[in-house]
Amino acid sequence: MREHGDLRIQNLSSKINAEVLLEMHQTIDGRKTVGVDGVGKDEYDKNLIGNIEDLVSRLKRDSYNPQPSRRVRIPKPGKSGKTRALGLTTLLVFSFKIRCAKLLMYLTK
């Protein structure tokens, strides 16, 4: 892992909290398909704070195990008959991946 001054990051989950996950969740386009668990953004938002606090709690206990992604084939734009693979996850996993990607981009600068 890259060092920043005398700071060394060994575990990204220590940099994830309810506030940043809420911020990441708000960037998700709710018009997209539901997650692999069948839960869409509107339904997830009904208990948003509880869902996010539950995730943070499981991350801190090291007991978070995401559901497996589901691979689907979608048509390639402009390429008749061609498809590409797309992995569908849950909204929760998607929010978490956005945050981790942003952290990794910061750490590798």
C-alpha positions in Angstrom: 0.0 0.0 0.0 1.2 3.5 -0.7 2.3 5.5 2.2 1.2 9.1 2.7 3.6 10.8 5.1 3.7 8.7 8.2 0.2 7.3 7.5 0.0 3.7 6.2 -3.4 2.3 5.1 -3.8 -1.4 5.7 -7.5 -1.9 5.6 -9.9 0.2 3.5 -12.9 -0.7 5.5 -11.6 1.5 8.3 -12.1 4.4 6.0 -15.8 3.6 5.4 -18.4 5.1 7.6 -22.2 5.8 7.5 -21.6 9.4 6.2 -19.5 8.4 3.2 -21.8 5.5 2.3 -24.8 7.8 2.4 -23.0 10.2 0.2 -22.1 7.4 -2.3 -25.6 6.0 -2.2 -27.0 9.4 -3.2 -24.9 9.4 -6.4 -26.6 6.2 -7.6 -29.1 6.7 -10.4 -32.4 5.3 -9.1 -33.7 4.7 -12.6 -31.4 1.9 -13.3 -32.3 -1.8 -12.8 -32.7 -3.3 -9.4 -29.9 -5.2 -7.8 -29.3 -8.9 -7.9 -31.3 -9.1 -4.6 -34.4 -7.6 -6.3 -34.1 -4.4 -4.2 -34.3 -1.1 -6.1 -33.2 2.3 -4.8 -36.7 3.4 -3.8 -37.2 0.3 -1.7 -33.7 0.5 -0.2 -34.3 4.2 0.7 -37.3 3.3 2.9 -34.8 2.2 5.6 -31.7 3.9 4.2 -30.1 4.9 7.5 -30.7 1.5 9.1 -29.3 -0.3 6.0 -26.2 1.8 6.0 -25.6 1.5 9.7 -26.0 -2.3 9.4 -23.4 -2.4 6.7 -20.9 -0.3 8.6 -21.5 -2.5 11.7 -20.8 -5.6 9.7 -17.7 -4.1 8.1 -16.3 -3.2 11.5 -16.9 -6.7 12.8 -15.4 -8.2 9.7 -18.6 -10.1 9.1 -19.7 -8.6 5.8 -20.1 -11.1 3.0 -21.6 -9.7 -0.2 -24.0 -11.6 -2.3 -22.5 -13.1 -5.4 -22.8 -11.0 -8.6 -25.1 -12.3 -11.4 -23.6 -12.2 -14.9 -25.9 -11.2 -17.6 -25.3 -10.5 -21.3 -26.4 -7.2 -22.8 -26.2 -6.0 -26.4 -23.2 -4.0 -27.5 -24.3 -0.6 -28.8 -23.9 -0.4 -32.6 -22.8 -4.0 -33.0 -25.6 -6.1 -34.3 -25.8 -9.5 -32.5 -22.8 -8.8 -30.3 -23.1 -8.9 -26.5 -21.0 -8.1 -23.5 -21.0 -9.4 -20.0 -22.3 -7.3 -17.1 -22.1 -8.2 -13.4 -25.2 -7.3 -11.4 -24.6 -6.7 -7.7 -26.8 -5.2 -4.9 -27.2 -1.5 -4.4 -25.3 -1.9 -1.1 -22.3 -3.5 -2.8 -22.4 -0.9 -5.6 -22.2 2.0 -3.0 -19.4 0.2 -1.3 -17.5 -0.3 -4.6 -17.8 3.4 -5.5 -16.3 4.4 -2.2 -13.5 1.9 -2.4 -12.7 3.0 -5.9 -12.5 6.6 -4.9 -10.2 5.7 -1.9 -7.9 3.7 -4.2 -7.7 6.5 -6.7 -6.7 8.9 -3.9 -4.1 6.5 -2.5 -2.5 5.8 -5.9 -2.0 9.4 -6.9 
